Amino acid sequence: MKFLPVKIILLLALIPPYIATAQNIDGSSVRAISTEVPFLNISPDSRSGAMGEAGVALSPDVNATYWNPSKLAFLEENNAISLSYSPWLRRLVPDVHLAYLSFAHKIDDRNTFGASLRYFNLGAISLRDEFNSPNGTYTPNEFAIDGSFARKFGENLSLGLTLRYIHSNLSNVSFATSGASSARAGNAVAADVSMFYRNPTQQFGKDAMFAFGVNISNIGTKISYSDNGPKYFLPTNLKVGAANTWYIDGTNSFTVTLDLNKLLVPTTLVNDDGSRDYGEDISVPSGIFRSFTDAPGGFKEEIQEITWSPGVEYWYDQKFALRAGYFFDSAAKGDREYLSLGAGFKYSDFKFDFSYLAANQQNSPFANIVRFSLSANLGPNK
């Protein structure tokens, strides 16, 4: 019999979001929410990654397929493509990475189609049997394939819908114990619903753009890793954000944005005997509504489940960008807190973006994480 390697368990515990009850370094309790396939909520692209993981209300680009698919309706490009890559948690393991490929096609002035592929590789695992003898290697991985449709309603409002297939292959373990089922890859389907509103206006005597966005992602089936085993919630998530851009003159523009995120998943409860209640008997719709009222600490703890992502972006002549942001998660719910920085360069129909996470070097596994994104406009703009 082969066993699930410790490396996988460690990685799953550190991917945002979220882990089960644990302890901070100072001994305080961490009562984070537990879900499967948390890679779905890792920010894949460098632009938003440099702005504190904020993106739901930013000006539209091809990576809106992740942040807020309804923004695709306001794309200027007829066809656009982007590839993003991030070595992940390299302070802990050397060969884990996240790749993201996105594409958008403008059908007409009101309708846009988008597609994307997310691939998360957890690196090579050395397997050992019950006698601790080498038993080959294995590469666990997860991926999600998305298809999105966005439509304008008037000049300032758009709505979006995304359908998603999720595949999570974490182990080739076969359990030989009596009455147990064979482990297998987990599969699930999910949907996103989103909205985007923007309002061109005047502020302080300058042209400006105010935008507001909402995206509820990963509303879908539960996922299981064995034939008759327990089924776990996907990381259903609510993103709400606003952004304001000032066009200072014909060359300079400046954007301030803020995203708020909350998992729409029941809080993991710890029973008197120390076992954990993951809400397996709760339906997905009930779990979404229950997530607003089930925190053991009441309203105060519900507020602590919200993560904050403020960010800023400066563009010079639409050719060079500087970005910064901050990600804040309550110490009682995950204790993830870091500064992010980045830059962007645009030449002709190509754009390159880079981001860097400046987390605590001693205590945070997210320190020194980098992301790279390359985007291209494949045709004339609308």
N, C-alpha and C positions, 0 to 999 in steps of 0.2 A: 504494500500500500504506500502511495506517495502522499506527501503532506503539503498544504498550502504554505509557501515559504514566508518567513518572518518579514522579508523585504516588502512583499505585497501588503501585508497588514500595516507596516509602518507607513508606506506611501498613502494608503487609503485613509489613514488617520490624520494625515497632514494636508491633503488636498482640500482647498476651500470649496464650498462648505461640506461637511461639518462633522465633528467627531462627537462621540458620546461623552458622558460625564467623566471628567478627569480632574487633575489638579494643576494649578499654576505653580510656577517656581516658588512663589512666596507662600504656597500652601492653600490659597483660596480656591473655592470650588469653581469649576468650569462645567456648566450644564448646557452644552451645545446640542443642536438638533442633529439627528442621525438620518442620513439618506444613503441610497446606493447611487452608483454612477455620478459622483460629484464632479467629475471632469467636465460635465455639461455646463457648469457654472464657472469654469476658469476662463477669464477674459483672453480671447485668442489673438487679438490684433494689437499692434504697437501704439496706435494713436490713442485709443482709450486706455490702454495699459499704462501710458505715460501720464494720464490725467486722473489717477486715483481709481481706476476701473469705472469711469463714468462714460456713458455713451448713448443713453436712451433718447436724449433730446439734442445731441450734437447735429451739426449740419450733415446732410445725408452723404454717405459714400457706400461703396460696394459691401463693406463689412456690416452694414445695417442688417444683413441677414441674421446676424447674431444679436445685436443690441436692440433693434426695433424694426422688424421687417416692413412696417407701414411706411417708414422713411424712404423706401425704395421708389415710391411713386414720385418723389421729388428729385430723383437723380437727374443730373444734367447730361450724363453720358448715355448713348444708345446701348452700348455694350461695355461692361467693365469686368475686370477679373483681379483677384488679389490672392497672394499666397503669404501666409504668416508661419513663423517657426519660433519655438521657444524651448531651449534646454530647461528642464524643470527640476527644481530642488537639487541642483548640482552640489550643494554643500553636503548632501547626504548620500547621493548615489550619482554615478557618472554617466549613465546611459538612458535616462528617462527624458522624453521630449513630447511636446504637443505640436501638431501641425494642423493648419486650417486653410482650406481652399474655398473661396467664395466667388460667385459669378452672378451678374445681374444683366437682364435684357429688358429694355424699354419697349413694350409692345406698341403703345401709342402714347399720346399726351397724358392719359389718365391711368393706364394700367402698366404694371411692371412685374416681371417674373424674376425670382431669385432662386439660387441653389447653392448648397454648401456641403462640404465634407470636413468633419472633425476627426482627427486620429490621435489617440493617446497611447504611446508605447511605454510600458513600464520597465523596459530593459530586459536583458537576459538573466534568467534565474537558474542557478545550479540546483538540481533536484537530488535529494537523498532519500534512501529508504529507511525503514524502521531501525536498521542496524547502522545508520549514519554512513552508508557506503554511497559513492557517487552513482547517480542514476540518470545521467543525461542533463540536458538543458531545456529550458522552455521560455518562451517570450510572451507573457501576458499582454493583452492589448484591448482597447475599447475604441469604438468609432460610432459616429452618428451621421446620417445622411438626411439633409433637409431639402424641402421644396417650399417656396414662399410665393405668395401672390399679394400685391399691394394695389390699392385703387384710390385715386383722388375723389373726394366729394366736395366740389367747389374748388376755390383757389388756395385755401389754407388748411384743409383738413384731409387726412388720409387714414384708411384702416388697412390692416394686414392680417393675413392668416398663414401659418406655417404648419406643415405636417412633417413628422420626424420618425425615422426608424433608428433604434438604438441597439447596438450589439456589444456585450461586455463579456470578454473571454479571459477570465482571471486565473483559471487553474485547469490542469488536465487530471485533477485528482479523481480517483475512483474509490469510493468508500466501500470496504468489504465487510463492514460490520453487519450483523444480522438485522434484517428489516430496513436497512438504510437504502437510500436511492443513490444512483450514480450522480456525481457532480457533472454539470454541463455549463455551457455558456448561457448567459442571461440575455433575453431579447424583450424588447418593449416597443410600443409606439406611443407617440405623444403629439401634442399640438400646442402652438403659441397663438395668442390673440393680442393684437397691438393697435395702438392709436398714436397719431402724430399730428400736432397742430402748430402752425407757425404764423406769425403776424408781423409783416414789415411795418415799421413805425419810425418815428423820430424821437430821439432822446438826447437831451442836452445840446440841441441844435445839430445833431449828427444823425445820419441814417443808421438804423439799428434793426435787428431782427430778434424777436422773442419767440422761443419755441418751448413746447411742452410735450412730453411723451410718456406713454404707459405701455408696458409689455408684460403679460403674464405668460410665462414659458413653462414647458415640460408638464403640461396637463395630460396625463396619460395613464396607461396601465401600470400596475405594479410589476416588479421584476423579481425573478427567482433564479437560483443557481443549482437547483436540484429538481428532480421530477415531481416529488411530493413534499418538497420542503417549504419553508416559510416564504412569503412574498413581501417585498420591501417597497417603500415609497420611492418614486423618482424625486429629484430636487425641484419640485414645482416652486417657482419663484416669481415674486411681484417686483418689477422695477418701475419706479416713478421718478421722473427727472424733469428739470427745466434748464434752459440755457439762454443766455442773452449775449448777442454779438453787437459790438459797436464798430462801424466802418468809419474809422477816424478820418481817413482821406482816401484818395485813389490807390494808395500803396499799402497802408497799415490797417489791420483789423485786430480786434481783441475780443475774446470770448471767455465768459465765466459760466460754469455749469455745476450742477449738483444733482447727484443720483442718490435715491434711497432704495434699499433692497430688503426684502423680507421673505424668508422661506414660508411657503404655504403648506407646511407639513406639521403633523402633530408633534408636540414636544415629547422626547424620549423620557419616560418616567422610570425611576428606580424603585423597585418594590422593597418591602421590609427585609426580604431574604437576600437582597443584593442583586437579584436578577433584574433585567431591563425589559420594559414594556415598550415595544416599537409600534404599537397600534395596528397589529396585523389584522385584527377583526374590524377595522374601520375602513369604510369605503373611501375612494379618492375624493368625491365631492364633499363627504362629511369631514374628511381630513382637512380640506382647504378651509372650510368655515370654522372648524374647531381650532385651527392654528392661531386664530386671533384671540382666543379666550382660555387656552388650556395651560398657560405657563404657571407652574406651581407658585411662583412669587407674585401672581396677579398682574395688574396693569403695568407696574414698574418693570417686571421682567419681560412683558410683551414688548415694551419700548426698547429694552436691551437687545431684542432679537433683530432690530433694524440696523443695518450697516450704512455708513455715511461715506459718500465719495465726492468731495469737492475737487474741481479741477479748473485750470486756466490754459488758454491757448492763444498764442500771438502769431500772426502771419505777416510776412513782409512780401509784398508784391505777388502774393499767391505762389511764391517759389520757395520760401524758407519759413519753417515754423519752429517755435520753441514751446514746450509744454511742461506742465508740472501739476501734481495732484497729491491728494492724501487719502489713504484708506483707513477707516476707523471701524473697529468691531469691538463691542463691549468685552471687557476682561472676563465677565461672567458667562459669555457665550462663545468664545473662540479666541479672544485676546490676539487678534491679528491687527497690527497697526504699523503702517509704513508710509514713507514718502516715495513718490514715483516721479521720474524725470524723463524727458525725451525730446526728440527733434524730428523734423520732417524736411525732405528735399523733393522738389518737383522739377522735372525737366521734360519739356515737351509733353508727351502722353504718359510719362512714367513718374511714379512717386515712390520714394523710399522712406520708411519710418522706422524709428528705433526707440526703445524704451528701456529703462533701468529701474529696478526696485532697490531703494536705499533703506533696507530694514536693519534692525539691530544685529550687528555682526556676531555677537556672542550667543544670543538667545533665539533668533528667528531663523527657521529653515528657509524663509523666502528671501533672505539677503542675497543680493547680487544676481537676482533673476533678470535675464534680458529677453527681449522679444524683437524680432525683425519682421518687417512686412514690406512686400513689393507689390505695387498695384499698377495696372495699365488700363488705359482707355483704348478700346478696340475699334472705335469708329467715331464719326463726327458727332458732336453734341447736338441735342435737341435745341 
